[in-house]
Amino acid sequence: MTASKKLFVRTFGCQMNVYDSGRMIDVLSARGYEPTETPEDADLVILNTCHIREKAAEKVFSEIGRIRALKDEREARGQPTMIGVAGCVAQAEGEEIVRRAPVVDLVVGPQAYHRLPDLIDKAARGEKAVDTDFPPEDKFTRMPAASEKRVRSGGATAFLAVQEGCDKFCTFCVVPYTRGAEASRPAGALVEEARRLVDRGVREITLLGQNVNAYHGEGLDGREWSLARLLFELTEIEGLDRLRYTTSHPRDMDDDLIAAHRDLDRLMPYLHLPVQSGSDRMLAAMNRRHTRDTYLDIISRIREARPDIAISGDFIVGFPGETEADFEDTLDLVRRVGYAHAFSFKYSPRPGTPAAEMDGHVPEAVKTERLQRLQAVLADGQRRFNEGLVGMTLPVLFEKPGRREGQLIGRSPYLVPVHAEVPAAMMGAITEVAIESAGQNSVGGRLAVPTLHATSATLAEAPL
């Protein structure tokens, strides 16, 4: 029997990239590739790239240089090795990658992962193997089902891509150019995939999309379904205990979705709702097409529907033209909302985006100073949220070993990590934990009597 080839995928960036890496593994497993944990063992190394961070392309070329050394070592031992670049940098910089790094054997954009076997064949023949087109066929229907081995190795949580692409065209963002227009998968395919995941031990599913709450797929009744309608359907799956979704846009946070947070116990009390700035002037320059007040109104309505909900957000500081007054508006919004968690970044221009051509770029030193001030306020809010959990008893889904012997780490409903000394056999179980301590990024506790529950009312009264 011929030995299988080894595949190593290094993933950068967002949760959608994590999902896509898994699907590439599924596609290539059917081709005889077996995943490996180290690139040194791999016959094929794929870098699944992200274009969001600063100097993303340069970081990819640096990584290619490191992988090239491994390729040279392996091939000196008579072990042919391929290098592939996938993801958003591949989509945006495909021809440039081939020109600057001839060592790369194949380049594939996010819409063409189902065509990976054909690209590998072309590369093996010495042909140019670049596919960054937006194909007419749906990649999801062309890819095999997630392999049982990979799903089981992933534990009790899983991602499920329900929507991809973006029609919003924020002036700072490359996603519409690298992921294409918004497209939603049919609800029937999603329900089927979710059932397969649950059959293989998954208890919590996070629905993914660049604008996940813009979901508008064909429903089981032939009509167009919203994300709220899909969530209601998924909660009917026996054994699926928890649902989440990310990433949302304020413009698509409709009444039905807010009501789903009120009515669905399995929909976890956590919402990632990026705002980017607290200044209306900056929001207009970013083409966010919502205002500070409309965002705050959404937060008010979602908290009325689900008082204990944890809010997460994204922020950009130093956007072109940002003044100190604009930045102070952002700090004020952060204090008003009281975020449980947030991601914050200095603005960096992306080639081809409108913001890159704007006047009024903020000096790097100013951006750095503002980011430090913002992160201090965000860290204070996160710490106080975590401290507000002390004294409560929360259902925790344990998913991985902790740092200490006999310790496991799990997910609280609010996505705050929980560590506790519990038997290893409880991995994958949802268990009540009494929260006794709080740190900046996690909380600690001990197993509790199962009948003790934290309620929406008690968390809503916690000091934030």
N, C-alpha and C positions, 0 to 999 in steps of 0.2 A: 504493500500500500504506500502511495506517495505521501511524504510528509507534507503537512499543510504549511503554507507560507505565513509569516508573522507580520502583523499590522500594528503600527503605533500611531495614535492620533493625539496630537497636542492641541488643546483647545484654549483659545483666548476669548475674552469678552463675555457676552451676555448669555442668559439662560437658553435663548434660542440656539446659540452656537453649541451649547452642551447637548441639547436635543438633537441637532443636526449631526454632531459627531457620532452619537449613538446610531442614528439612521445610516450613516456611512458605514459604520461597522456592520450593520445588518446587511446592507447591500453587498459588501465584500466578503462577509462570512459565507454567503451563498456561492461565492466565487472561490472558496477554499482558503480564505485568510482567517487566521486566528489572532485575536487581540493579544498584545503583550504590553507589559507595564514599562518597558524601557526601550528607547530607540536603538540601543546597541544591539538588540536582538532582532530588529525589524528588517524585513525584506522590502517593506513599503512604509515610509514615514509621511504622514499628512499633517501639515500645519493648518489648522482651521482658524482663520484670522478674523480680527475685529478692526473696523475702521473708525471707531468712535474716539479712541484715546489719541493723545498728542503724538505726532511723529509715528503713526501706526505703521506706515510702509517701511520706514527706516528700521524699525524694530523687527519687522519680518525679515528684511535682508540680513540683519545681524543674526537672527536665528537660523536662517538658511546657511550662513557661514559656519555655524557650529555643527549643523547636521551634515554639511559637506565633508567635514573632517571624519565623521563616522562612516559616511559613504565610502570615502577613500580607503579607510582602514579595512572595511568589510570586503571591498572589491579587490584589495591587495591579497586577501585570503581566498579569492575566488567565489565570493558571495555577492551576486548582483543585487543592487539596492536602488530603489526608486525614491525620489522625493516629489511630493505633491503639495501644492498650495491651494487651499480652499477658502471659502468664506468671503467676507466683504472686501478685504484688500485684494483678493484674487479677482473679484468682480470689477473693482475700480481700476486696478493696476495690472491687469492680465498681460498685455503686450510688454509693458515695462519690466515685469518680472522675468519674462522670457529673455528680454534683451540684456538685462543687467545680471541675471543669474542663470546662465545656460545649464548649470548643474541641475536645475529644476526640470523634472521629466513631464509633469502635467500640472495644469492650472484649471480649476473648476469653480464656477460661481455657485451661489446658494440655490439657484433654481435648477441645477443640472446634476445633482448628486446621483440620480438614478442612472446616469450615463457613465458613471465611473468605470465599469468594466470595459466599455468601448475605448475610453481614454487610456486605460492601462494597456490595452492591445495595441493602440496606435503608438504609444511611447515605446513599447517593447520592439516595435518594428523600426524605431528610430525616427518616427514622424512627429511633427509638431502636434502636441496634444493640449489644446486650449479650448475650453468651452465656457464662455461667459455670456451666452445668449439667454434671452428669456423665452424658453420654448413654449409652443402652444399647448402641449400636453401638461397635465397636472402631475408634478413630481410625486406627490403623495400617493396617487393611484398606481404609480409605476414602481414604487419601492416595496420590498417584501415586508411582511409583518415583523414587528420587533421580535428578535430571537428570545426563546424562553431562557436560555443560559444568561444572556445579557440582562434581561429584566430581573431575574432572580438575584444576580450578583449586585444589582442596584438597590436591593433592600425594599423597604416598605413605602418608599416615596418615588414618584415618577413625574416626568414632564409629559404633556400632551399638547402638541402644536395644533391650534384650532384656526388660526388666522396668521397671515404673513403679509408683509409689505405695508406701505404707508402712503396715504394721499394728502397728508397734512402740509408737507413742504415747509417745515420750520427752516428759517434761513441759515441756521448753524449746522444742519443735519444732512448726512449723506445717505441715510437709510432709503429714501425714495429712489435713489439712483442705484443702490446696490441690491436692494431687496425687491424693487418693483412696486407696482400698484397693489392696493389692498385686495386680498383675495381670501375667501373663507371656505373651509372644508365642509362638505355635507354633514349634517348632524348624524345621519345613519352610520357613516364611517367612523365618526368620533365615538359614538356610543359603543360600537363594536370593539374599537381599539381599547376603550376604557374597560370594557368587560374582560378582555384578554389580560390586561394588566392586573386587574383584581384577581382573576383566576390564578395568577402567578405570584400572588402574595402582596401586591401593592395595596396600601390602605389609604394613602393620601396622594391625590393628583393635583398638579398645578397646571392650569390651562395657560398656554403661551401664545403671544402674538405681539408684533411690534405695536399694534393698537388693538389689544385683545378685546376691549369693550366696544369696538366697531364691528365685531363679528356679525355677519348677516348671511349665514349659510342656509342651504336648502334643508328644511325640516323634515321630520318623518311623515308629516301630512302633506308634503309637497309645497308648503308655503315657506316664505322666508322667516327664519327664526333669529331672534336677538340672542345676545349672550345670556341674558336673564332666562329666556326660555330654554336654552341649552342646559344651563345650570339646574333648573328644575327637573329636567329629564335625567340628568346624570345622577341626581340624588336618589333616583329610583333603583339604582344598581345595588343589589344586596352585597354587602361586604366593603363597599366604598364608604369609608367613614368620614373622610375630609376632602374638601375642595378649596382650591385657591385659584387666583388668576393674576396675571401680570403680563405686560405693562399697560396701564390705562392712560387715556387722554381725557382731560376734563370735559372737552366738548362732547364726548360720547358717554358721559356718566348720566344716564337717563333715569327717570322715575322707576321704571321696572327693575333696573339693576339695583337701585337703592332699596326697593322693596324686597328683593331677593335676600339682601343682607338681614333684613328684619325677619323674614319668614323661613329661611333655610338654616336649620341648626348645623348642618354639615358644611355650610359655607363659613370658613373660618373668619373671625373678626379681625381681619388685616386687609388694608388697602394701600397699594402703592400707587400714588397719584402725583406724578411729577408736575411741578409748577414752573420751575426754572428761575423765576424772578418774582419779587413782590412789587415791582414797579410797572405800572401800566405803560409807561413810555418804552421800557425795555421789552415788555410782552408784545407790544405792537411791532417793534423792530425785529423781534424774533419770529413774527408771523404766527404766534401761538393762537390767535383768534379767540381768546378769552381774556377777561380782565381779572384784576386782583379781587374785586368784589364778587364776581361770579364764582371764582374758585372758593373763596371763603364761604359763600352760600352753599356750595356743594358739601363742603366739610360740615357745615351746620346741619344740613339735611341728613347726611349719612350718620352723624352722631345722634340725631334724634331717632333714626330708625334702629341704630345699634349702638347704644351708649358706650359700650366697652371697646369699641373698635380702635385698633392701633393704626395710626396713619404714618405712612412712609412717603418720602419725596425725593426729587432730584433738583439740584440747583447748579446754575452756571454763574460764576462771578467774573467781572471784567469783560463782559460782552461789549463790542464796539459802541462807544458813546456813553457807557455807563458812568454816571457821576456819583459823587459821595451820597447825594440825596437819594438817587435810585437804589444804591446799595443799602442805605438805612431803611428804605421801604421793604427790602427783602428781609432784613433782620427783624423788622416789626412783624411781618407776616409769619416768620418762623416762631416768634414768641406767642403770637395769637393762636396758631394752630397747635403747637405743642407736639412735635413729631416724636414718635417712638424710635424712628430710625430714618436716616437719610443718606444720600450720596451727593457729594458736592465736588465741583471741579472748576479749575480755571479755564476760561474760554481759550480755545486754540483753533485757528482757522483750518478748515477743510477745503482743499482745492476743489473748485467747481461749485461751491456753495455761495449763495448771495452774500452772506456775512463776511466771507473772506475778502470781498471787494469793497466793503464799507469803509467809510472814513472814521476817524476817532478811535483807533485801536488803543487800548489802555496799556500803559507801561507794565512790564512784567513784575517789577517790584511792587506796584500798586495792587496788581492781581494777587500776588502772593500774600500781601498783608491783609487784604480783604478776605481771602479764603481762610486764613488763620482765625480771623475774628468770627466768621460765619461758623466754622467748625467748632469753635469753642461754645457758641450758643447751641448748636445742634447737639454737641456732646452732653451739655448740661440737661437738655430736654430728654435725651435718651437715658441718662443716668436716673433722672427723676421718674421716668416711666418704669424702669426696672425696679427701682426702690418701691414703687407703688404696688408691685406684685407680691412683696414680702408679706407674709401672713395669710396669703390666699392658698387655696388648693386647686391645682389646675390639671386637666388631663394632658399627659405628655406622651408623645409617640417617640419611643426610643429607637434610634437609628444607627448609632456607631459607638465604639468604645471611647471612654474618656481618657484623660492623660494619666490617671492613677489606676492602679490595679483595683478591680472590682467596681469601677465607675463606668456608667454609660451616659451618653449625651443624647438628648431628645429635643423635639420641637414642641413648644407650647402653642396654644391656639394663636398667639400673637407673634409667632415666628421668633420669639426670643429664645435662644438656646438654654436648655435646662440640664444641669449635671447633677447626678445623684448616684449614691452607692446602691446598686440594684443587681440582682443576678443576671449573668450574661444570657440566660435563657429568655429574658424578657425583651431581648432585641426584637423589634417589630411589633411589640405590644403597646397598647395605649393604656396608661396606668396613671392613677391619681397621685400627684406629688404635692406635698406641703412645701411651699416656698419659704426658705428660712434666711437666705442671704442674696444680695444683689451686687453685681459688679458693673463695669461700664458696658460690657458686651454680652453678659449672660447672667443667669441666676442659678442658685443652688438650692437643693431641697432634699427631702427624704420621702420614702413611700408613706402614703397616708391611707386612712380608712376610706374605701371607695365611695361611701355615701356623702363624703364632704366635697362640695362643689363650690367653685367661685361663681358668683352670679354677675349678670350685667350691672346690677345696681351697685354691688360692692366695688367693682372696678371703676365704675363711673365716678364713685366718690373718692377714689384714690387721688392723692395729691399729684398733680402733673405740673 
